[in-house]
Amino acid sequence: MIVFCNAQTKTNPRMLGMGGAYSTVATGYSTIGINPANLAFNKSLQFGIPLFSNNLSFVNNIFSIETYNQINGANLEDLNSDKYYEKNDIFRLTKQQGLRFNLYNQMPIMNISKDIFAFNSDFILISNFGVPEAALDLLFNGISASADTNVSDIGKDFVFDFKEDILAVNEFSFSMGIPYENFGLGVSIKYLQGLFYLGIDYDSSYATLKVDSTEVSGSGRILLRQAIGGGGVGFDIGFITKRNETGWKFGFSFINLMSKIHWNKPNITRNLLGETIESYMPYRQNEYFLFQYEIDDVSAESFFGGGSLSELFKTTSYTVVEDPDSGLIRADTLANINLKERNLKDFTTQYPTFFRIGASKLFEGQALIAMDVYTGFSDSYNSYSNWKFSLGTEIFRFKNVIYRLGYSFGGNNSSDLSYGMGYVIGPFFGQKLHLDLALAFKNSILINQAQGLDFSIGMTWFK
């Protein structure tokens, strides 16, 4: 089984401040995960200071400050109410995806680059959770028996599409740039140390509810997978032109090619950290949770005919392990067996793959403008298979102070606006210290309409 856990896995304050227009602008270790070909013309030593660096992102698809104030305390039924809010406006915001929340955190561990070589290690946490569209429909509209067939739910199947995942991984990368006279190539080799994964198995899980004129029926099976300790590899490749006499530079890259994390296999993470990670998880190593329900032709007569709730709505739930030959086995029947040593069926999470292409123009001693177009290979988390366009600028004409502004549209967000700035301490003895931070509004250019925020802060030493 392959689970897609996709997100833009690399960012930093400079990239965020320029709206993501970064594929021809990145330098040093920041080229990893963006375009390693930029290392081909790198001539400095850079060292990231992890204690003062972090990247956070939180976004949803409904709530902003403005929307919350409109819905809070509003009457959703009475058009003549002093504070009325049209329910259908909520569903126009969801775009048939339900209520979704994405949370992302990237914490640098050790980042260093010297000339054409770079090493990078980051802790990355990616999560995606929410409420299915069908559940929102039932919550706000109930079950309609209207004579209008366009409104009535009679004969309708409610399908609950649960998409809940959380993935934690340490990403270790080694990159190298290969310079030529007028262009450069770059490659990154990555080891993906999976720490843990917790998510619903999309392939085998389902939940339905069917409404007829006299009764309701339905069934469901939700398998929640948990894995501790995984491993995989991936690659980045890139191409870049040398900045020409007019200040232009062009490039493209493929990020996280063939990147997968394999779980339920022996690996060093599980051996060294398995018990520690397990103490924070809801289930034991190699253990999943299975929930099943059945609603068998429930009618009004069923309720008033003396049937108990447990007879009308039958549910079972228990922990299981997945055997390669026998399938799912109840864990409580294996009480005397060491689950850590049992041979279990493995599964794979697909790490995000991206394609980026961009250009930038340098105005010597004044500013830099850049533009990027990029896309992911799937729709999940912050990744998207539709194209996104970014435009950014960096103004460095002022002594020791750098200003950044970026705008992007497309992808899963209608538009994002980002701001950033940097402060340079030095130079002293040929060395400089860069302090950078950036903030972006998600799905809006105004903070009161933003449906999320990105924040990034970093400190880098240059020589």
N, C-alpha and C positions, 0 to 999 in steps of 0.2 A: 504494500500500500504506500502511496505517496501523498503526503500532506503538504499543501502550499502554505508557507509562512513567509510572506514576502513584504519587504519594506525597503525604502531607501536606506541602506545600512551605513552610510558614511556622510557626515556633515561636520562643519566647524564654523566658527563665528564669521570668518571671511566669506565662506560660501553662502551661508544663510543671509548675511547682510547684502549680498549681491543677487539674492533671489534664486540661487542655484545655477547661475550662469558662470560656470567654473571650470569647464573641461579644458580650456586653453589658458587658464589663469593659475591653476594650482601649482604650488612649488613644494619641493622637499617631500617630507613624509605625507603631506596632505594630498599628494597625487594618488596615493593608494586608495582604491575604491572609486576614483574619479577618472583619471587618465594617467597611467604610469609613464607614458611617453614623455611627459613634461620633465622627467628626471634626466633625459638625454642632455639637456642644456643647463642643468643645475650645477652651480659652482659655490655652494655654501654648505656649512654645517648647521643643522637645525636640531634642536632638542625640545620636545614638548614637556611641560611641567604638569604632571597629572593632577596634583593636589588642587590646582586652580582651573581645571578644565572639566566641562560637562556639557552635554547636549540633551535637551529635553523637548518632547513634542506631545501635545494632547489635542485631539480634534474629534468632534462629533458632527453629525449631519443634520441636526435640528436646532439645538439650543445655542443662542447667542444672548448677550445681555438684553438686547431689544426684544427678541422672541420670548424670552423668559418673562419679562415684564408684561408682555401682551397676553400670555397664557395664564400667568399667576393670578388666581382669583377671578378669571373670566368665566362668563356663561357661554357654554358651547352649544346651547339649544335655542335660547330665546333671542330672536333677532332684535327685539325691542329693548333688550337689557342695556343698562348704562355702560357695561363693559362686555361686549360680545366678541367672540373669536370664532372664525369659521373653521370647523374641524377639518375640512378638506385641505386647508392651507398646510396642515401638519403633513398630510400624505403627499402633497406636492414637494415638500422638503425632503422626504425620505427617498423619493425616486424609486419606490418599490423595493428598497433594500432594508426596510425596517429602521429602527433606531440603532445606530452604530457608534461605537467609541473605539478609537485607536490611541494607544499609549506607546511611546518609544523613548528609550533612554540609551545613550551611548556614552560610556565613561572610558576615557583613555587610560591605559595602564603604562605603556612605555612606547614612545614614538621618537625615532631618531633617523636622520638622513645625513649622508656625506657624499657630495658630488653626485654620481649617477646611481648610488645605492641607497636604499631606505628599508627600515624595519618598523613594523607597526603592530601594536597589540591593543585591542579594545574589548571591553565588556559591553555586550549589546543585549538589551531586553526589548522584546517586541510583543505586544498584546493586541488582540482584537476581540471585542465582545459587544453584546447588544441584545435587542429584543426583536424577534422576527416580525415581518410586516403583518402576517396573519394575526398574531397576538395583539398588535396595535389596533387592527381592524375590529377585533372582538371587544377590546377594552373601550374604544371610543364609540363604536357603532352598534355593538351587540349583534344579535341575530334578528334579521328583519324577515317578516312574513308578509311584506307588502304585496299587493296585487300587481304592482309595477315590476315587471320582470327585470328591469334595469337596476332595481334597488334590492329586490328580494334575494335572500340567501338560501331559499328552498332549492335543494338539489346541488348546492355548492359544496365543493371540497376545499376546506381550509388546510393549507400545507404550511407547516411550521419549519422554516429553513434556519436551523440553528448553526451559527458559525462563531464558535468561541475557541480561542487559542491563546496560549502564552508560551513564548520561547525565550530561553536565556542561553547565550553562547559567548565564548571567548574566541575572538578572531585574531589569528596570528598571520602576518603577511611579510613576505620578503619581496622587494621590487628592484628592478634594474632597468635603467634607460640605456638605449643603444644609439649613440649620436652618429649622424651622417652629415654631409656638408650642408644640405638645405632642409633636412627633415630628421626626425627622430622616431624610434620605435621604443616600446616599453612593454614589460611583462611583469606580472605579480603572481606569486605562488602562495596559496593560502592554506592554512590548516584551521578547520572549524571545530573547536572543542565544545560540543554540546553539553551544557550543564544540566538543563532539564527541559522537558516539554510537557504541557498539559493542554489537552484540547479534545474536542468532539470529533470522532471519526466520521467524516462526511460520507464515505462510501457505504457504510453499513447502518447509519442512523437515519431515522425518519420519524415524523410525527404528523398525524392527520386528524381531521375532524370533519364529518359529513353530516349535513343537515337535510332531512326530509320533512315532509309536511306534518308528520306525526311523531317523529323520533330523531334521535341523534346517535350517531355511532362513530367509532374511530379507534385508532390503534397507534402505538408508537414504540420505538426502540432507540434509546440513546446510549451510545457507548462512549464513555469518557476515557481517553487514553492518557496514561502517565508514563513518562520515561525519565530515567536518571542516567546521565552519562552517555554521550554519543560522540561520533567523530566523522569527519569528512574532509574533502579537499576541494579547492576551486581555483580559478585562474582569472586574471584580468589581462587584456591586451589592448594596446593603444597605438595611435599614430598622431604625430604632431609636426607641423611645419615650423621652421625657424622663423622668428619674427623678422619680417622684411624691412626694407628701408623706410617704407611708409607707415610702419608700426603695426601691420596686420599679422595675425597668426591664426591658423586653422587646425582643427584636429577632430578625431573621433575615437571612441573606445567601446569595448564590450567588457562588462563588469560581471564577475561571479559566473563565468562559464563553467558548466558541468558541476555546479556546486550543490551538494547534497549532504545531509547529516544522517548517518545510519544509527538507529537506536536498537537496544536489546542485544547488543553484541559486546563481548569482552573488550574493555579499553581501559586506558590509564586513568581517565576521569572517574569511572565507576569504582575502580580499585582504591583510589586515593581519597575521593570526596563523596563517594556514594552514601555512606552512613550520615555524614554531616548534612548533605542536601536532603536526604530522606526525612530527617527530623523536622524540616520545614514544610514538607509536602503532605497532602491529605491521605495518601495511601503508601503501602510498602513498595519497595523496588519490585518491578515486573508485574505490578498489580494494576488492573483497570477497574472502572466502576460501570455497571450495567443497570439501566433503569428501563422498565417496560410497563406499558399500560394498555388496557383494552376497555372500550366503552361499547357495550353490546346492545344496540337498539333501545336506548333509554328514552322513555316518553314520560309525559305528565302522569299517566296512569301508574308507571313504575314507581314514582315517588310516593303517590298516595295509596299504593297497593301494599304497603308494608315492607317493601324491599329495603335492606340496609344500604348505606352509602358504599360500603366495601364490596357489596354484591354488584352494585351498578357500575362502579368505577374500580376495576381490578388492576392493581399495581403490584409489581415485584421489583426489588432492587437489592443488589448484592455485588461484592467485589469478585472479579474473575481474573484468570490468567489465560493467555492465548498460547495453546500448544500448536507446534507446526503441523501435527498430524490430526489431532482430535478437535481443534478449534477452541472455543471458549469453554473453560472449566471453572466451576465455582471454587473460589479460593478457600472457603471454609471446609472443603472436602480434602484440602491438602495441608491441614494444620501441622502435620509432622514432617513436612518436606521443606527444605531450605529453598525458598523461591529465588534467591540470588544465584543458586547453582543449577537451577532447573533450565533445561534447554527450551527457550521460548521463541516464538515467531518474531522476527525482526520487522521493523517498518522504517520508512524514510521520510524525512521532511525536506522539501525542495527549497533551497535557499534562493533569494531573488536574483534574477539575471536582468541586466539593463543594457540598453544601447544609448550612447550619447554622441552628439555631434555639435560642434560649436565654433565660434570665431570671436576674436577680440582685437581691439585697436588701442595702441598705447600712444598717448600724447605726452611726450617726454617731459618729465618734471612737473606735470600738471594732473593728469587723470588717466583713467583706463575705462573703456566701455567693453562689455562682453555680452554675448547672446548664446544661448544653448537651446537645443531641441532634444528631448529624450523621452524614452518610453520603457516600460517594463514588459515582461513576457507573460504576465498573468494579472488578475484583479483580486488582490487580497491585501489587507493591511494598508500601508501607504504606497503600495505598488499598484500600477495601473497599466493596462495594455493600450490605452489611448494616449496620444502624444501630449506632451506638455512643453510650453514655450517659456523661456526665462530671459529677462533683460536686466542687466545690472551695471552699475557704475561705481568706481572707486576714485575718490578725489584725495590726492596726497600733496597738493601744492602748498599746504600749510605746514609749518615746522612742527614735527613730532606728533601731529594729529591727523588721522585719516577718517574720512567720512564715506559711508557706503549706503547705497539705496538700490533696491531691487523690486521687480514686479514679475509675476508669473501668472499664466492662465492655462487652462486645460487640465488634463489628468483627472483626478477625482474632485478637485477643487475648482470652483468657477474662477477665482482669482485670489492671489495672495500678495500682500505688500509687506516688504521687509525693510528694516532699518539696521544699520550697524555703525560702529566706530571703533577705532583703534588708537592706542597711544604708544609711542615709541620712546623707550628710555635708552639714551645713548645717541650716537655711538661712543664707546669708551674702550680704548685699546683694541679697536677693530671688532667690538662685540656690541650687540643690541638686544634689548628685551622688548617683545611686542605683547601688549595687553589688548585683547579684543573681546567684544561682546556684540550680540545681535538679537533682534526680536522680530518675529513675523506674525502677522495676523492671517488666520486661515479663512478662506472663503469670503474675504471682504477686504476693502482698503480702509475701513473704519473700525475702530476698536469695539464700538457698541454693537456692531453687526457681525463681528468675527465669531466663528464657531469653534475656535481653538487658537492655541498659541504655540509657536516654536521659540525656544530660548537657547542660546549658546554662549558660552564663555570659555576663553582659552588664554594660555600664556605660553609663549614660545621664545626660546633663546637662540639667537643667530650669531654666527661667526663667519 
